[in-house]
Amino acid sequence: MQIQRRSFLIGAGGAAAGGLLSATAARAETTPSAPAESSDVVDFLGANQAGVYRPASQQQHACFAAFKVLCRDAAELKALLQRLTVKAAILGGGHEESAALPSVELSGVDGAPPVNSGVMGEDVPAANFTMTLGLAGSLFDNPALGLAAKKPKGLTDMKVFPKDQIDQEWTGGDLILQLCAGSSDMVHYALRDIMKATRGQLQLEWKINGFHNRPRPDGAPRNLFGYKDGIVNPAQDEKLVWIGKDSGQPVWAEGGTFMVVRSIRMLVEFWDRVGLGEQDGMIGRHRASGAPLGQDKETDTPDYAADPKGETIPLDAHIRLANPRTKETAGSRMLRRGYNYELGVDLNGNLQAGLIFTSFQQSIQEQFEATQTRLADEPMTDYIEPFGGGYFFVVPGVRDEGGFLGEGLFA
C-alpha cells in the first residue's frame, strides 16, 4: 500500500487536560436541549455495546480509528474511558451545538476556539450513531497500567495468513473506535469531536472510512465485487458472540466480545476481467439474486450433502469453505458487519478499494481463525490482498447511568 497514514499531533498537557468531568457530572451538565427523533437514536445503555448488533439495519457509513493510548497509569486510563463513554452517549442522542461536551472546555475566554467543529450545523442529529470501543492486547501488556491479570484469554496480535500483504502502517493501536452513523458527515464530526476531547490521552495511529449502499434490489448490501455480503449471520440467542458466564474469561469481560478488523484490498480491475460464471463459482452464489448456486433466494440454505462432488456449488467456493454447515463447524460462525472502502489510486493507476472485514465472536481462534484457515487456498485469494487491521476486545456495555465503558477493569 502506498497511502500515507496521518498521525494525530498531540499537544502538551496531561491526560486530564481541559478539565475532565466524571461521566455522571458531564451528563448532568450537558442534557440535550433539542431531543432527537426517537427513530434516530440507538439506545446507549445495555449489557452489551450497541454498535455490535444494534441497530438491526446496519448504518451506511463507518470509520475505524485505532489509537495509541498515552495514559501513564490506571487512573488516567479510567478518566479516558469515562470521557469516551460520555462522548458516545451524547453523540448518539443528538444535541444542540451549545450543549456539546464538556462546557468547561469553553473556558469563558473571549476568542477561545469553539467547542465543536460546526460540521453538522447548530442542531446535531443522532443519525443512528453508535461508537464501539475495543481494546488491544498491547494495552493489557503495558506494565504502567497494571492490567495484565485482566487480559482476556485469546487476545493476541493479529495473525498473518500466508497470502496476506500486511503493511505495518495499517496495523497496531491500543484502542479502536468503530464509529457508525447514517451519514458520512456525522461520522467525520464524531471523530473530530472525540479527538478534541481526548487530546493528550489518545494519538491516532491509523483510520479507514467505510460505506455500504442500500440493498439492490433488496436483502443484503453488495460489496465491491458486486456480490451480496453478510447474508448469513448468527442471531443473538445462538450464543456465538457475547462472552457469558463460565466462559473461562475474566468476570469483568462478561457481556463483551472479540473483534477482528481486516482491511482487504479487492483487485477490482483484475476481477472485472473474469467471466460471470467463474465469479459465481468462486463465490458460490448467483450475483444477481444472491442465492446459492442452483437456488432462487439469497436466504435459501445450500444442501451440500446432496452435492458431495461440488457439481453445483464447487467444493472450494467461498460460501462452502467459510460455512460448510456441518456439526463440527457450526461453532465457528461469527457475526460480520463489513463495509466497503475507497482510498484513491496506487502508483500504477489502479483503484485502491475493497472491504473492511469486521467480525465479532466469543473466540478469535475457534471462530475467525478457524474459518480463515479453511479459506486459505480458496480461488478468490488471487483477487484480494489483506493489508491491515487488528484484534481487539470489545468491552461490555454500560448498564446504568453513571457507569462507563471498561468499568470492570478497575474493580
HUDA-V496245 format. One record per residue. N is the residue number from 1. RES is the residue in one letter. NEAR is the number of other C-alpha atoms within 12 Angstrom. Layout:
n->[N N]
res->[RES RES]
near->[NEAR NEAR]
This chain:
n->[1 2 3 4 5 6 7 8 9 10 11 12 13 14 15 16 17 18 19 20 21 22 23 24 25 26 27 28 29 30 31 32 33 34 35 36 37 38 39 40 41 42 43 44 45 46 47 48 49 50 51 52 53 54 55 56 57 58 59 60 61 62 63 64 65 66 67 68 69 70 71 72 73 74 75 76 77 78 79 80 81 82 83 84 85 86 87 88 89 90 91 92 93 94 95 96 97 98 99 100 101 102 103 104 105 106 107 108 109 110 111 112 113 114 115 116 117 118 119 120 121 122 123 124 125 126 127 128 129 130 131 132 133 134 135 136 137 138 139 140 141 142 143 144 145 146 147 148 149 150 151 152 153 154 155 156 157 158 159 160 161 162 163 164 165 166 167 168 169 170 171 172 173 174 175 176 177 178 179 180 181 182 183 184 185 186 187 188 189 190 191 192 193 194 195 196 197 198 199 200 201 202 203 204 205 206 207 208 209 210 211 212 213 214 215 216 217 218 219 220 221 222 223 224 225 226 227 228 229 230 231 232 233 234 235 236 237 238 239 240 241 242 243 244 245 246 247 248 249 250 251 252 253 254 255 256 257 258 259 260 261 262 263 264 265 266 267 268 269 270 271 272 273 274 275 276 277 278 279 280 281 282 283 284 285 286 287 288 289 290 291 292 293 294 295 296 297 298 299 300 301 302 303 304 305 306 307 308 309 310 311 312 313 314 315 316 317 318 319 320 321 322 323 324 325 326 327 328 329 330 331 332 333 334 335 336 337 338 339 340 341 342 343 344 345 346 347 348 349 350 351 352 353 354 355 356 357 358 359 360 361 362 363 364 365 366 367 368 369 370 371 372 373 374 375 376 377 378 379 380 381 382 383 384 385 386 387 388 389 390 391 392 393 394 395 396 397 398 399 400 401 402 403 404 405 406 407 408 409 410 411]
res->[M Q I Q R R S F L I G A G G A A A G G L L S A T A A R A E T T P S A P A E S S D V V D F L G A N Q A G V Y R P A S Q Q Q H A C F A A F K V L C R D A A E L K A L L Q R L T V K A A I L G G G H E E S A A L P S V E L S G V D G A P P V N S G V M G E D V P A A N F T M T L G L A G S L F D N P A L G L A A K K P K G L T D M K V F P K D Q I D Q E W T G G D L I L Q L C A G S S D M V H Y A L R D I M K A T R G Q L Q L E W K I N G F H N R P R P D G A P R N L F G Y K D G I V N P A Q D E K L V W I G K D S G Q P V W A E G G T F M V V R S I R M L V E F W D R V G L G E Q D G M I G R H R A S G A P L G Q D K E T D T P D Y A A D P K G E T I P L D A H I R L A N P R T K E T A G S R M L R R G Y N Y E L G V D L N G N L Q A G L I F T S F Q Q S I Q E Q F E A T Q T R L A D E P M T D Y I E P F G G G Y F F V V P G V R D E G G F L G E G L F A]
near->[27 19 22 17 21 17 20 25 18 24 18 13 16 24 32 29 25 25 24 32 31 27 33 23 22 30 31 21 21 30 27 27 20 22 23 26 17 16 18 25 31 38 33 37 29 25 28 34 40 38 42 46 33 28 27 15 25 32 38 34 35 42 41 46 45 42 42 33 37 32 33 24 23 27 22 26 39 33 33 41 42 36 43 45 45 42 47 47 46 45 50 42 39 41 32 27 30 27 32 42 44 37 26 24 27 21 15 12 10 8 9 12 14 24 28 34 25 22 23 26 16 19 25 38 36 39 36 41 47 46 47 47 43 44 46 40 32 32 39 30 21 24 15 19 25 21 29 20 20 28 31 38 26 29 35 29 26 32 29 25 24 15 23 26 24 25 25 23 26 35 38 36 37 37 44 43 47 45 48 47 43 33 31 26 29 36 41 33 32 45 41 27 34 39 31 33 41 44 34 31 40 42 32 37 32 34 39 43 35 39 35 36 29 20 23 19 16 17 23 32 33 30 35 34 32 30 34 38 39 32 30 26 28 25 19 21 11 17 25 32 40 36 35 25 16 10 23 17 26 26 24 31 38 32 36 44 46 47 50 44 46 42 41 40 43 33 28 27 21 19 26 16 14 19 13 20 19 22 29 34 30 38 36 42 38 30 34 28 30 37 29 35 37 26 21 17 22 30 22 18 25 32 23 26 17 13 17 16 13 23 18 27 35 31 28 29 35 32 42 34 32 34 36 33 21 17 10 14 20 21 28 36 39 43 37 33 43 44 41 38 32 28 26 18 18 17 11 11 10 19 24 30 35 38 41 43 37 37 42 42 46 42 39 40 28 24 32 39 29 27 33 34 23 26 28 25 24 27 26 33 28 20 29 31 29 39 35 39 42 46 43 47 49 43 46 40 38 34 22 19 22 22 30 39 46 40 31 25 30 24 13]
